[in-house]
Amino acid sequence: MNNVLKNITECVSNEMQEFETLFNNCFSSEDKLLNDILVYTNSMKGKRIRPLLIFLTAKTFGNITEQTFRSAVIIELLHTASLLHDDVIDNSGLRRNNRTVNALFGDKAAILVGDYLYGKALATIKTEEDFLLMNVFSRIALQLPQGEIKETDVTFNKDTDLSTYLNVIYYKTASLISAATECGARTCRNPNINVQEMTLLGENIGMAFQIRDDILDYDENNLMGKGLGNDIKEKKITLPFIYYLETLDKKRKEEMIELFFSDNKSDEDIHSIIDNVRKSGVIEKSIERQKEYSEKALKCVDTMPLNDYSVQLRALVQYLTIRKQ
């Protein structure tokens, strides 16, 4: 964890530690193979952005409750399960600079462990209050695979429409972050919260977060660990490429679409696409679109009570949308 994120997390550090204990308890089994895969999966933990958003949102308005903790565990389990499935679909060999579960244990094991974690998420629901959040959890469980299906359809149909792209990143990324801020608002025992506004906060964070991720695919100095041009290699349409196509005449546009979706792109082809996109000036245009979502998220934060937690929430929004790692 870098110093910026460490400082943001400090005000809820005790809650984050308790979350880790609860979350880690979901990653053990008496079955040796399952246990080995679960332990390995959990060893590749990310920055825990979604639990952090839940806790900062809840603490801004009221209290972090037992229900808040369970919601954080459920959201992160759904996120982890979706990553296991995504890596199989994308045939990914690396995640966070580590070998993926499918690369080490095989596709079948990765899919089944992802399914197991979806089951663990359901098993975490304990109380009648938790069932009131089932609409959130079920919505995410539906939207995450829908996002993958939509992205697969984009590749199959060579769809470079902007509205289609925005729909895909909402389902794949923004929907889960939106669920995090919504759960934080709904579990803190404050009846006077505009839950819709907090849901919108997460949605805008998620959209800005994903567009920033797209931009980093063209940045040779990025520290994301996914590699320069990785989205191009995997034929994933991103905002800079969509904007680049808008600068081309019909013939050149058709040529670039065929190259982008080709199964036989060379490294030279990928670097040519990167260079063309960079030189076209659309990276700056993409940054402006990302900033629009970031500013919308910050406006949502401005509607919240001013305290240490909302200050750190604002810092987190800024961190997530200008990050290089």
Secondary structure, DSSP 8 states (H G I E B T S, - for coil): --HHHHHHHGGGHHHHHHHHHHHHTTS--SSHHHHHHHHHHHHT----HHHHHHHHHHHHHS---HHHHHHHHHHHHHHHHHHHHHHHHHT--EETTEE-HHHHH-HHHHHHHHHHHHHHHHHH--SHHHHTTHHHHHHHHHHHHHHHHHHHHHHHHT---HHHHHHHHIIIIIHHHHHHHHHHHHSSS-TT--HHHHHHHHHHHHHHHHHHHHHHTT-TT--SSS-TTHHHHTT---HHHHHHHTTS-HHHHHHHHHHHT-TT--HHHHHHHHHHHHHTTHHHHHHHHHHHHHHHHHHHHHTS--SHHHHHHHHHHHHHHH---
